[in-house]
Amino acid sequence: MTTNSVAENLRMWDQVHAWEEDGDEWKGQAVVCGVPYEAWKEALVERLIEPYLQPGAAVMEIAPGHGRWTGYLGERAGRLILVDLSPSCLEHCRKRYAGRFDLETHVTDGSSLPPGLDGQLDLVWSFDSFVHIHPRDIANYMRHFRRVLKPGGLAVIHHANRAHHTLWMAGMRRWGPQWTYLYRVLSIGAQERLDGWRSPISGRLFARLAHEAGLEVVEQFQRWGEGGRYGVPRHNDLVTVMRNPG
C-alpha cells in the first residue's frame, strides 16, 4: 500500500488488520515517549478530550476502529455519533458499548460526513485515522467539518506531518522498501525503518486545507504534559485543533 486511498484504508481496517487488542495494540507513541502505555492513554484523555468535550455535548468520532477512545468520549457526551468506512468496525463498537450509552453509527465513504447534521455538533474528534488519509480526502472532510459544527464548535484531529518540501516525493514508496525508507528519512526522519503508512501531508498543508474550508486553526502541537513528557512524536505526528468561526 502506498497511496493512502479510500479503497486501501477500507481493505486494511475492515479486512486485513486483526485488531488483536481492539486498538490498544498501538503502543508505539508511548514507547517513543518513554512512558507506560496506560499513563500515556490517561494523559491523552486529559489533553485531547477533556478540555474540548463539555458534559452533554454532541460529538462525532471519525474512524473509531474498535473503539479504543470511544468509551472516553461516550462517558462525557450527550450525543455520540460514530462514522467509519469499515462496517465491521462500527458493528464491533455497537457490540462493545451496548448498554453503556447510545451510539449513532454511519458508514462513510471515506471523505465526507452524513447529511442532516448541519450545525449540530460541538466537537469532531479523531485519533490514529487521519494519519493514513490522503490529503485530497482530508480536504473534503474539512469542508464537512465546517458544515456539521456549530458556530464555535471544535475539531481535534491527530494527523501525519511530513516535511512540507518532500511531499512531492511520495511516489517513491511505489518503488519498494528501500525507496520507502529513503522517503521516510527525508520526510519524517530515521526514527524507524517503516513510516507507519503515514499520508503525504505536512502540518503546514493541513492548516492550509483547514483555512480553505473556512476553519480557524486554534493550535498545532506534538507534545504535552510537564516537560513535553507525553505526545505523538512517533513518525513526527501532530494534533491540530480547529474552530468553526460561524
C-alpha positions as CSV (number, residue, x, y, z in Angstrom):
1,M,0.0,0.0,0.0
2,T,1.3,3.4,-0.9
3,T,-1.3,6.0,-1.9
4,N,-3.4,6.2,1.3
5,S,-6.6,5.9,-0.8
6,V,-10.1,5.2,0.5
7,A,-10.0,1.7,-1.1
8,E,-6.7,0.9,0.7
9,N,-7.9,2.2,4.0
10,L,-11.2,0.2,3.7
11,R,-9.3,-3.0,2.9
12,M,-6.8,-2.6,5.7
13,W,-9.1,-1.7,8.6
14,D,-12.2,-3.7,7.5
15,Q,-10.5,-6.9,6.3
16,V,-6.7,-7.1,6.9
17,H,-5.9,-5.7,10.3
18,A,-6.7,-8.2,13.1
19,W,-7.4,-5.7,15.9
20,E,-5.7,-8.0,18.4
21,E,-6.3,-5.6,21.3
22,D,-9.1,-3.5,19.9
23,G,-6.7,-0.7,19.1
24,D,-4.6,-1.0,22.2
25,E,-2.0,-2.9,20.1
26,W,-0.7,0.5,19.0
27,K,1.5,1.3,21.9
28,G,4.3,2.9,19.8
29,Q,3.6,6.5,20.8
30,A,4.0,5.7,24.4
31,V,7.2,3.7,23.7
32,V,8.8,6.7,21.8
33,C,7.7,9.0,24.7
34,G,9.4,6.5,27.2
35,V,6.3,6.3,29.4
36,P,4.0,3.4,30.4
37,Y,1.1,2.9,27.9
38,E,-1.7,3.4,30.5
39,A,-0.1,6.6,31.7
40,W,0.1,7.8,28.1
41,K,-3.5,7.0,27.5
42,E,-4.6,8.8,30.6
43,A,-2.5,11.9,29.6
44,L,-4.1,11.8,26.1
45,V,-7.6,11.9,27.6
46,E,-6.6,14.8,29.8
47,R,-5.1,16.8,26.9
48,L,-7.1,15.8,23.8
49,I,-10.6,15.0,25.2
50,E,-11.4,16.7,28.5
51,P,-10.6,20.3,27.6
52,Y,-12.7,20.1,24.4
53,L,-15.6,18.0,25.4
54,Q,-18.2,19.6,27.7
55,P,-20.6,17.3,29.5
56,G,-23.7,16.7,27.4
57,A,-22.1,17.9,24.2
58,A,-22.9,16.5,20.7
59,V,-19.7,14.7,19.5
60,M,-18.7,12.8,16.4
61,E,-15.8,10.4,16.3
62,I,-14.4,9.7,12.9
63,A,-12.9,6.2,12.3
64,P,-13.2,4.8,15.8
65,G,-11.8,1.4,14.8
66,H,-12.6,-1.0,17.6
67,G,-13.4,1.9,20.0
68,R,-10.1,2.5,21.8
69,W,-11.2,6.1,22.6
70,T,-15.0,5.7,22.1
71,G,-15.7,4.9,25.8
72,Y,-13.9,8.1,27.0
73,L,-16.0,10.2,24.6
74,G,-19.2,8.4,25.3
75,E,-18.9,8.8,29.1
76,R,-19.0,12.6,28.7
77,A,-21.1,13.2,25.5
78,G,-24.8,13.8,25.5
79,R,-24.9,12.6,21.9
80,L,-22.2,10.4,20.3
81,I,-22.0,9.7,16.5
82,L,-19.5,7.3,15.1
83,V,-18.6,7.3,11.4
84,D,-16.3,4.9,9.7
85,L,-15.7,3.4,6.3
86,S,-15.5,0.0,7.9
87,P,-18.9,-1.7,8.6
88,S,-17.2,-4.3,10.7
89,C,-15.6,-1.7,13.0
90,L,-18.9,0.0,13.5
91,E,-20.5,-3.3,14.3
92,H,-17.8,-4.1,16.9
93,C,-18.3,-0.7,18.6
94,R,-22.0,-1.3,18.8
95,K,-21.5,-4.6,20.5
96,R,-18.7,-3.4,22.7
97,Y,-20.6,-0.4,24.1
98,A,-24.1,-1.9,24.1
99,G,-25.9,-0.9,27.3
100,R,-23.3,1.7,28.3
101,F,-24.5,4.5,26.1
102,D,-26.4,5.1,22.9
103,L,-24.4,5.3,19.7
104,E,-25.4,6.6,16.3
105,T,-23.4,4.9,13.6
106,H,-22.9,5.7,10.0
107,V,-20.8,4.1,7.3
108,T,-18.9,6.8,5.5
109,D,-17.4,7.0,2.0
110,G,-14.0,7.9,3.5
111,S,-14.1,11.6,2.7
112,S,-17.4,13.0,3.8
113,L,-19.8,13.1,6.7
114,P,-23.5,12.1,6.8
115,P,-26.2,14.6,5.7
116,G,-28.7,16.0,8.1
117,L,-26.2,17.1,10.7
118,D,-25.7,20.7,9.6
119,G,-24.7,22.9,12.6
120,Q,-25.5,20.2,15.2
121,L,-22.1,19.2,16.6
122,D,-20.0,20.7,19.3
123,L,-16.9,18.5,18.6
124,V,-15.5,16.4,15.8
125,W,-12.7,14.1,17.1
126,S,-10.4,11.6,15.6
127,F,-7.2,9.8,16.6
128,D,-4.9,7.4,14.7
129,S,-7.0,7.6,11.5
130,F,-6.2,10.8,9.6
131,V,-2.6,9.8,9.7
132,H,-3.5,7.4,6.9
133,I,-5.8,9.5,4.9
134,H,-4.8,11.1,1.6
135,P,-4.7,15.0,1.6
136,R,-7.5,15.2,-1.1
137,D,-9.8,13.2,1.2
138,I,-8.8,15.3,4.2
139,A,-9.6,18.5,2.3
140,N,-13.1,17.1,1.6
141,Y,-13.6,16.1,5.3
142,M,-12.6,19.7,6.3
143,R,-15.5,21.1,4.3
144,H,-17.8,18.8,6.1
145,F,-16.4,19.8,9.5
146,R,-17.4,23.3,8.7
147,R,-20.9,22.1,7.7
148,V,-21.7,19.9,10.8
149,L,-20.1,22.0,13.5
150,K,-22.0,24.6,15.4
151,P,-20.6,28.2,15.4
152,G,-17.6,28.0,17.8
153,G,-17.6,24.2,17.5
154,L,-14.2,22.4,17.5
155,A,-12.4,19.7,15.6
156,V,-9.5,17.9,17.2
157,I,-7.6,15.7,14.7
158,H,-4.4,13.7,15.0
159,H,-2.7,13.5,11.6
160,A,0.6,12.9,9.8
161,N,3.3,15.6,9.5
162,R,5.9,15.0,6.8
163,A,8.4,17.7,5.9
164,H,6.5,20.1,3.6
165,H,9.2,20.3,0.9
166,T,9.2,16.4,0.5
167,L,5.5,15.8,-0.2
168,W,6.1,15.6,-3.9
169,M,8.3,12.6,-3.3
170,A,5.5,10.4,-2.0
171,G,5.5,8.3,-5.2
172,M,8.9,6.9,-4.2
173,R,7.0,4.4,-2.0
174,R,5.8,2.6,-5.1
175,W,9.4,1.6,-5.9
176,G,9.8,-0.7,-3.0
177,P,11.0,-0.9,0.7
178,Q,14.4,0.8,0.1
179,W,12.7,3.8,-1.5
180,T,10.1,3.8,1.1
181,Y,12.8,4.0,3.8
182,L,14.6,6.8,1.9
183,Y,11.3,8.8,1.7
184,R,10.8,8.2,5.4
185,V,14.3,9.5,6.2
186,L,13.8,12.6,4.1
187,S,10.2,13.4,5.1
188,I,10.0,12.3,8.8
189,G,13.4,11.2,9.9
190,A,15.2,8.0,10.5
191,Q,13.5,7.0,13.8
192,E,12.2,3.7,12.4
193,R,12.6,1.6,9.3
194,L,8.9,1.9,8.3
195,D,6.9,5.1,8.2
196,G,3.6,3.8,9.7
197,W,1.9,4.3,6.3
198,R,1.7,8.0,7.0
199,S,-0.1,10.1,4.3
200,P,1.8,12.7,2.3
201,I,0.7,15.8,4.3
202,S,2.6,18.3,6.5
203,G,1.3,20.4,9.4
204,R,1.5,23.4,7.1
205,L,-0.6,21.8,4.4
206,F,-3.1,20.5,6.9
207,A,-3.5,24.1,8.3
208,R,-3.9,25.5,4.8
209,L,-6.7,23.0,4.0
210,A,-8.4,24.0,7.2
211,H,-8.2,27.6,6.2
212,E,-9.5,26.9,2.7
213,A,-12.5,25.1,4.3
214,G,-13.3,28.2,6.4
215,L,-12.0,26.8,9.7
216,E,-9.8,28.6,12.1
217,V,-6.7,26.8,13.3
218,V,-6.5,27.2,17.1
219,E,-3.3,25.3,17.7
220,Q,-1.0,22.6,16.4
221,F,1.1,20.6,18.8
222,Q,3.0,17.3,19.2
223,R,3.8,17.0,22.9
224,W,2.1,17.9,26.2
225,G,2.5,17.4,29.9
226,E,5.3,18.6,32.1
227,G,8.4,18.8,30.0
228,G,6.6,17.5,27.0
229,R,6.6,14.1,28.5
230,Y,3.6,12.8,26.5
231,G,2.6,13.3,22.9
232,V,2.6,11.8,19.4
233,P,6.3,12.1,18.3
234,R,6.3,8.7,16.6
235,H,6.5,9.4,12.9
236,N,6.6,13.1,13.7
237,D,2.8,13.3,14.0
238,L,0.8,16.4,15.0
239,V,-2.6,17.2,16.6
240,T,-4.5,20.2,15.1
241,V,-7.4,21.9,16.8
242,M,-9.7,23.9,14.6
243,R,-12.8,26.0,15.3
244,N,-15.8,26.8,13.1
245,P,-15.8,30.6,13.4
246,G,-19.5,30.6,12.4
